[in-house]
Amino acid sequence: TISNDVIQLAFSPVGAGIRKAELTQYNTQNNGGGPLIMDQWPILPFSLSTSNRDVFEVIKADTTGITMQSGADPDRAYSIRKEFVLREDYILDATITFTNDGTAPVLIDAFDMHVGVAHHTGPEDKQYGGMLGFDYYNGKSVDYLKLKQKKGVLEPPFEARQDSVVWAGVKNKYFTVILSPGLQIGAQADDLQPSGIFTRLLDQSEIERTGEGVAGSIRYPAQTLAPGETATITLYSYVGPKNYRVLNKLPNHEGLIMQFGLFGWLSKRLIDTLTFFHKLTLSWGLAIVLLTILVKGIFWPFTHKATLSMRQMQDLQPKINALKEKYKTDQKRLQQEIMALYKEKGVNPLGGCLPYLFQLPVFWALFTTLRSAVELRGASFLWVQDLSTPDTVMVIPKLFLGNDLPINPLAILMGLTMFLQQKSAPTSPGMDPAQRRMMTYMPLVFFFMFYSFPAGLTLYWTVNQVLTIAQQLWTQKRSSAAPAKA
């Protein structure tokens, strides 16, 4: 066993892989229950497919390092030596050496170095499909491989690629195991180089508590060693939280495993801002509130203009109705006259929509940031025990179709604010009755969509809605006090 301030690693003598990782900064049950232990690994990180049943003996060990050597094997003329040194944070350096101990050339068969298994650390992690996956970076781009189980059938059951591998990692919603064999400090030009990757979906028989998991490995080609010759693999690993600020410090773009998506550049800025507000307030809940206020403040001029534009169009409704009556048999002329009216009054018919469209990238970036923000895991705020899960305060058993009904006050408050926001918003004059009915039901649709979202996301949307209501009321008051245009 080796350890530092944030992690403790235990190694198995069989296969010389990581048997257990204890993350001392994280709890098992989010808000209590002792340190998080990652040990549901039927396939151990750093074990090799050709020697995962070999017994290794410890030949050197201290608090931060361990060296293990494979025992004698009459069926194999080479030995394997694994050296591990734990650095700061969650980084483990590793050197694996193959030595031909015989008097004749020996073939080392092609093998897989196992990255490990990603599985759910708790029931709450299964949201958004659990976000289980295997990713690898080839030096140019990242491939995010997703294996899915449909009706008990794995589709596909596995995937193999021949490619360069700078790093490869398995991940769940909050944690990851990454092995980086490429371009690392200390690597030698004659190190064995990976030839590809392999990943497969595990089933319940292989994962005891969590029911499913994703396994991955880095593939190495066959190698012939002359008598007394050695072959070496130098690499490092990261076993810990999906914390972008920590991962981004690693030299091979390991932060890409966060999978922020199209607006990743924006997600990174939002994480930095959220972290800054947390340092000021020492509360992730208050940090989300301040971030929401900041984002709303940035978009205030645009949404203000949109509200004014919609109100101007509402004021023009009597004239538009008159034009509809006058040109009801000539739709082309009607559209021309309406556009002429808009131009005369200085109204942009798209002015009420475009500012809101500009906000969609920000909302999506916030969604991808907060949905798997390990910083929120176990963080409390007001009555919310854990901002990474719904703020359930009680459960009514067997209430709806035989299912339990969780009571989530923040989600209920969010639904109420959406209803009030819709009532206070000016209506578009061009909206037909069907569209109006659809808009009436939108708060209800969003309420059900958001009901089981993490409280951190629901908190953001609730505060955003409250600020939107305040802005609309303020704009309406100002426009009512201003003299109307002729």
C-alpha positions in Angstrom: 0.0 0.0 0.0 1.3 3.5 -0.9 -0.4 6.8 -0.1 -0.2 10.6 -0.1 -2.5 13.3 1.2 -5.4 12.6 -1.2 -5.2 8.9 -2.2 -4.2 5.5 -1.0 -3.4 2.7 -3.4 -3.3 -1.0 -2.7 -1.8 -3.5 -5.2 -2.7 -7.1 -5.8 0.1 -9.7 -5.8 -1.8 -11.5 -8.6 -1.1 -9.5 -11.7 0.5 -6.6 -9.9 -2.3 -4.2 -10.7 -4.1 -1.6 -8.5 -6.6 -3.6 -6.4 -8.1 -0.6 -4.5 -8.0 3.2 -4.6 -9.2 5.1 -1.6 -9.9 8.8 -2.3 -9.6 10.4 1.1 -11.1 13.8 0.0 -14.4 12.2 -1.2 -17.1 10.3 0.7 -18.7 7.1 -0.3 -22.3 8.3 0.1 -21.8 11.8 -1.1 -22.6 13.5 2.2 -21.1 10.9 4.6 -20.1 7.3 5.0 -16.3 7.4 5.0 -13.7 7.8 2.2 -14.7 6.8 -1.3 -13.2 3.4 -2.2 -12.8 2.4 -5.9 -12.4 -1.4 -5.8 -15.1 -2.9 -8.1 -12.4 -3.8 -10.6 -12.6 -7.3 -12.0 -9.9 -6.1 -14.3 -7.1 -4.3 -12.4 -5.4 -1.2 -13.7 -1.8 -1.9 -14.9 -2.4 -5.7 -15.0 -1.3 -7.3 -18.3 -3.5 -9.7 -20.3 -0.6 -12.2 -20.6 0.4 -12.1 -16.9 -2.8 -11.1 -15.0 -2.7 -14.4 -13.2 1.0 -14.4 -12.4 2.0 -14.0 -8.8 4.3 -11.0 -8.2 6.5 -10.5 -5.1 7.3 -7.2 -3.5 11.0 -6.5 -3.6 11.0 -2.9 -2.5 8.4 -0.7 -0.8 8.0 2.5 1.1 5.1 5.0 1.8 5.1 6.4 -1.8 6.6 3.7 -3.9 6.5 -0.1 -4.5 8.5 -2.4 -6.8 7.1 -5.9 -7.8 8.7 -8.7 -9.7 7.1 -11.7 -11.4 8.0 -15.1 -10.0 9.6 -17.9 -11.9 7.5 -19.4 -14.7 8.8 -22.5 -16.5 6.6 -21.7 -19.5 8.1 -18.3 -19.9 11.7 -17.3 -20.4 11.3 -13.6 -19.4 10.5 -11.8 -16.2 8.4 -8.7 -15.6 9.3 -5.9 -13.2 6.8 -3.2 -12.2 7.9 0.0 -10.4 5.3 2.4 -9.1 6.0 5.9 -7.5 3.1 8.0 -6.2 3.5 11.7 -6.9 1.4 14.7 -5.7 -2.4 14.7 -6.2 -3.6 11.6 -8.0 -0.6 10.9 -10.2 1.2 7.6 -10.2 4.4 7.0 -12.2 5.0 3.5 -13.5 7.8 1.7 -15.3 7.3 -1.8 -16.6 10.4 -3.8 -17.7 10.5 -7.1 -19.6 13.8 -8.9 -19.3 14.9 -12.0 -21.3 16.5 -14.1 -18.6 17.4 -17.0 -20.9 20.1 -17.8 -23.4 17.9 -17.7 -26.5 15.7 -15.1 -28.1 12.2 -15.0 -26.7 9.0 -13.7 -28.1 6.8 -11.5 -25.9 3.3 -12.0 -27.3 1.1 -9.1 -28.1 -0.7 -8.0 -24.9 -3.2 -5.6 -23.4 -2.4 -3.3 -20.5 -5.6 -2.9 -18.6 -6.7 0.7 -17.9 -9.4 -0.5 -15.5 -13.2 -0.5 -15.2 -15.6 2.5 -14.9 -18.7 1.7 -12.9 -21.3 3.6 -10.9 -20.1 4.7 -7.5 -23.8 5.0 -6.4 -27.4 5.1 -7.7 -27.3 8.8 -8.2 -24.5 8.4 -10.7 -26.7 6.6 -13.2 -28.4 9.9 -14.4 -27.7 10.9 -18.0 -27.0 7.2 -18.7 -24.4 7.1 -16.0 -21.8 8.7 -18.3 -19.8 5.5 -18.4 -17.3 5.5 -21.2 -13.8 4.7 -22.5 -11.9 7.6 -24.1 -8.5 7.8 -25.8 -6.3 10.5 -27.3 -4.1 9.8 -30.3 -2.3 13.1 -30.2 -4.7 14.9 -32.6 -8.2 14.2 -31.3 -10.1 12.3 -28.6 -12.4 9.4 -29.4 -15.3 9.1 -26.9 -16.4 5.4 -27.2 -19.8 4.5 -25.9 -21.0 1.0 -25.5 -24.7 0.5 -24.7 -26.8 -2.4 -23.5 -30.2 -2.8 -25.2 -32.7 -5.3 -23.8 -29.9 -7.3 -22.2 -27.8 -7.4 -25.4 -24.5 -5.5 -25.7 -24.5 -3.4 -28.9 -21.7 -3.6 -29.8 -20.2 -6.0 -27.2 -16.7 -4.6 -27.7 -14.7 -2.2 -29.9 -11.1 -2.4 -31.0 -9.0 0.2 -32.7 -5.5 0.3 -34.2 -4.2 3.8 -33.5 -1.6 5.8 -31.7 -2.4 6.2 -28.0 -1.1 9.1 -26.0 -3.6 8.3 -23.2 -6.6 6.2 -22.6 -9.1 6.4 -19.7 -12.3 4.9 -18.3 -14.7 7.2 -16.6 -18.1 7.5 -14.9 -20.0 10.6 -13.9 -17.5 11.9 -11.4 -14.3 9.8 -11.4 -11.8 8.5 -13.9 -8.7 6.2 -14.3 -6.3 7.4 -17.1 -3.1 5.7 -18.3 -0.7 7.9 -20.3 2.0 6.0 -22.1 2.8 8.7 -24.7 5.1 11.8 -24.6 5.5 11.6 -20.9 8.5 12.9 -18.9 11.1 10.2 -18.6 10.0 8.2 -21.6 12.8 6.8 -23.8 12.9 6.6 -27.5 13.2 2.8 -27.4 10.2 2.4 -25.1 7.5 -0.1 -26.3 4.8 1.9 -28.2 1.1 1.2 -28.1 -0.6 -0.1 -31.2 -4.2 0.5 -30.3 -7.1 0.2 -27.8 -9.7 -2.3 -26.8 -12.9 -1.7 -24.8 -15.9 -3.7 -23.8 -19.0 -3.5 -21.7 -19.2 -5.6 -18.6 -22.4 -7.2 -17.3 -23.8 -7.7 -13.8 -22.0 -11.0 -13.3 -18.7 -9.1 -13.5 -19.7 -6.1 -11.4 -21.0 -7.1 -8.0 -22.8 -4.0 -6.7 -23.3 -1.6 -9.6 -24.7 -3.9 -12.3 -22.7 -2.6 -15.2 -19.3 -1.2 -16.2 -17.0 -0.3 -19.0 -13.5 -1.9 -19.3 -10.7 -0.6 -21.4 -7.1 -1.4 -22.2 -4.1 -0.3 -24.3 -2.8 -2.8 -26.8 0.9 -3.5 -27.4 2.4 -5.5 -30.3 4.6 -8.6 -30.0 8.3 -8.0 -29.3 11.3 -10.3 -29.6 14.0 -10.0 -27.0 17.6 -11.2 -27.5 19.3 -12.9 -24.5 19.8 -10.4 -21.7 17.8 -7.7 -23.6 15.1 -5.6 -21.9 12.0 -3.8 -23.2 10.5 -1.0 -21.1 7.2 0.9 -20.9 7.3 4.2 -19.1 4.0 5.8 -18.3 1.9 7.6 -15.6 -1.6 7.3 -14.5 -4.3 9.5 -12.9 -6.8 7.8 -10.6 -9.2 10.3 -9.1 -12.0 12.9 -9.6 -12.9 14.4 -13.0 -11.7 17.8 -11.8 -10.8 19.9 -14.8 -8.5 22.2 -12.9 -6.4 19.2 -11.9 -6.6 17.3 -15.1 -5.7 20.3 -17.2 -2.3 20.5 -15.4 -1.3 17.2 -16.9 1.0 17.5 -20.0 -1.0 15.4 -22.5 -4.4 17.2 -22.6 -6.0 14.8 -20.2 -8.6 17.5 -19.4 -10.3 16.5 -22.7 -11.8 13.5 -20.9 -14.3 16.0 -19.4 -16.1 15.9 -22.7 -17.5 19.4 -22.5 -18.6 19.3 -26.1 -19.1 22.0 -28.7 -18.9 24.9 -26.2 -16.0 23.4 -24.2 -14.1 26.7 -24.2 -17.1 28.4 -22.5 -17.5 25.5 -20.0 -13.8 26.0 -18.9 -14.4 29.7 -18.3 -17.5 29.0 -16.3 -15.6 26.5 -14.2 -12.9 29.1 -13.5 -15.6 31.6 -12.6 -17.5 29.2 -10.4 -14.3 28.3 -8.6 -13.4 32.0 -8.1 -16.9 32.6 -6.5 -16.4 29.6 -4.3 -13.2 31.0 -3.0 -15.0 34.2 -2.1 -18.0 32.6 -0.4 -16.8 29.1 0.6 -20.2 27.9 -0.6 -20.8 26.1 -3.9 -24.5 27.1 -3.7 -23.7 30.8 -3.3 -21.1 30.4 -6.1 -23.8 29.1 -8.4 -26.1 32.0 -7.4 -23.3 34.6 -8.1 -22.5 32.9 -11.4 -26.1 33.1 -12.4 -26.3 36.8 -11.5 -23.1 37.4 -13.5 -24.4 35.6 -16.6 -27.7 37.4 -16.3 -25.9 40.7 -16.0 -23.9 40.1 -19.1 -27.1 39.3 -21.1 -29.2 42.0 -19.4 -28.9 44.6 -22.3 -29.9 42.0 -24.9 -32.8 40.5 -23.0 -34.0 44.1 -22.2 -34.0 44.9 -25.8 -35.8 41.7 -26.6 -38.5 42.5 -24.0 -39.0 46.0 -25.5 -39.2 44.6 -29.0 -41.9 42.1 -28.0 -43.8 44.9 -26.2 -43.6 47.1 -29.3 -45.0 44.3 -31.4 -47.8 43.9 -28.9 -48.6 47.6 -29.2 -48.8 47.2 -33.0 -51.3 44.3 -32.7 -54.4 46.5 -33.4 -52.9 47.8 -36.6 -51.7 44.4 -37.7 -55.3 43.0 -37.1 -56.6 45.9 -39.3 -54.2 44.9 -42.1 -55.2 41.3 -41.8 -58.8 42.3 -42.3 -58.0 44.6 -45.2 -55.8 42.1 -47.1 -57.3 38.8 -46.0 -57.5 37.6 -49.6 -53.9 38.7 -50.5 -51.3 37.1 -48.3 -48.4 38.4 -50.2 -49.6 42.0 -49.9 -50.4 41.4 -46.2 -46.8 40.4 -45.5 -45.5 43.4 -47.4 -47.7 45.8 -45.4 -46.8 44.2 -42.1 -43.1 44.5 -42.8 -43.6 48.1 -43.9 -45.3 48.8 -40.6 -42.5 47.2 -38.7 -40.0 49.3 -40.6 -42.0 52.5 -40.1 -42.1 51.9 -36.3 -38.5 50.7 -36.1 -39.5 47.2 -34.9 -37.4 44.1 -35.6 -39.8 41.1 -35.8 -36.9 38.9 -34.8 -35.7 41.2 -32.0 -37.6 39.3 -29.4 -36.1 35.9 -30.3 -32.4 36.4 -31.3 -31.2 37.6 -27.9 -32.6 34.4 -26.3 -31.0 32.3 -29.0 -27.6 33.8 -28.1 -28.0 32.6 -24.6 -28.4 28.9 -25.6 -24.7 28.2 -25.8 -24.2 29.6 -22.3 -27.1 27.4 -20.9 -25.7 24.3 -22.7 -22.2 25.0 -21.4 -23.6 25.4 -17.9 -25.5 22.2 -18.3 -22.5 20.2 -19.4 -20.4 21.8 -16.6 -22.8 21.3 -13.7 -24.2 17.9 -14.6 -20.9 16.1 -13.7 -19.1 18.8 -11.5 -17.4 16.7 -8.9 -17.0 19.9 -6.9 -20.7 19.8 -6.2 -20.7 16.2 -5.0 -21.6 16.3 -1.3 -21.8 20.1 -1.2 -24.8 21.4 0.8 -26.7 24.6 0.5 -29.7 25.7 2.6 -31.9 22.5 2.8 -30.1 20.8 -0.1 -27.8 18.1 1.3 -26.0 17.4 -2.0 -26.0 19.8 -5.0 -25.1 17.0 -7.3 -28.3 15.1 -6.7 -32.0 16.2 -6.5 -33.0 18.0 -3.3 -35.3 15.3 -2.1 -36.6 16.0 1.4 -39.1 13.1 1.6 -40.5 10.3 -0.5 -44.2 9.4 -0.7 -44.2 5.6 -1.3 -46.3 4.0 -4.1 -48.1 7.1 -5.0 -48.0 7.2 -8.8 -48.5 4.0 -10.8 -46.9 2.0 -7.9 -43.8 4.2 -7.9 -42.4 6.3 -5.1 -42.8 10.1 -5.5 -39.8 12.1 -4.3 -40.6 15.6 -3.1 -38.0 18.0 -4.5 -38.8 21.6 -3.2 -36.2 23.3 -5.4 -37.7 21.7 -8.5 -41.2 22.7 -7.4 -40.0 26.3 -6.8 -38.4 26.3 -10.3 -41.7 25.2 -11.9 -43.5 28.0 -10.1 -41.0 30.6 -11.2 -41.3 29.4 -14.8 -45.1 29.8 -14.6 -44.8 33.3 -13.2 -42.2 34.2 -15.8 -44.4 33.2 -18.6 -47.3 35.2 -17.2 -45.2 38.3 -16.8 -43.7 38.1 -20.3 -45.2 40.1 -23.2 -46.9 37.8 -25.7 -46.0 37.8 -29.4 -48.8 39.2 -31.5 -48.2 36.8 -34.4 -48.6 33.7 -32.3 -51.5 31.5 -33.4 -53.8 29.8 -30.8 -52.0 26.4 -31.1 -48.7 28.1 -30.4 -50.2 29.9 -27.4 -51.5 26.6 -26.0 -48.1 25.0 -26.5 -46.4 27.9 -24.7 -48.9 27.6 -21.8 -47.8 24.0 -21.3 -44.0 24.7 -21.6 -43.5 25.4 -17.9 -45.1 22.0 -17.1 -42.9 20.2 -19.6 -39.8 21.8 -18.2 -40.9 21.1 -14.7 -41.0 17.3 -15.4 -37.8 17.5 -17.4 -35.9 19.3 -14.5 -37.6 17.5 -11.6 -34.9 14.9 -11.2 -32.0 17.1 -12.3 -29.1 17.7 -9.8 -30.0 20.5 -7.4 -27.1 22.6 -8.7 -28.6 22.8 -12.1 -32.1 23.4 -10.7 -30.7 26.2 -8.5 -29.2 27.9 -11.5 -32.4 27.8 -13.5 -34.5 28.9 -10.5 -32.4 32.0 -9.8 -32.2 32.8 -13.5 -36.0 32.7 -13.7 -36.4 35.0 -10.7 -34.0 37.5 -12.3 -35.9 37.3 -15.6 -39.2 38.0 -13.8 -37.6 41.0 -12.1 -36.2 42.3 -15.4 -39.6 41.9 -17.2 -41.4 43.7 -14.4 -38.9 46.5 -14.4 -39.0 46.9 -18.2 -42.8 46.9 -18.2 -42.8 49.6 -15.5 -40.3 51.7 -17.4 -42.2 51.3 -20.8 -45.5 52.1 -19.2 -44.2 55.3 -17.7 -42.6 56.4 -21.1 -44.8 58.3 -23.6 -46.1 56.0 -26.3 -44.9 56.6 -29.9 -47.4 57.8 -32.4 
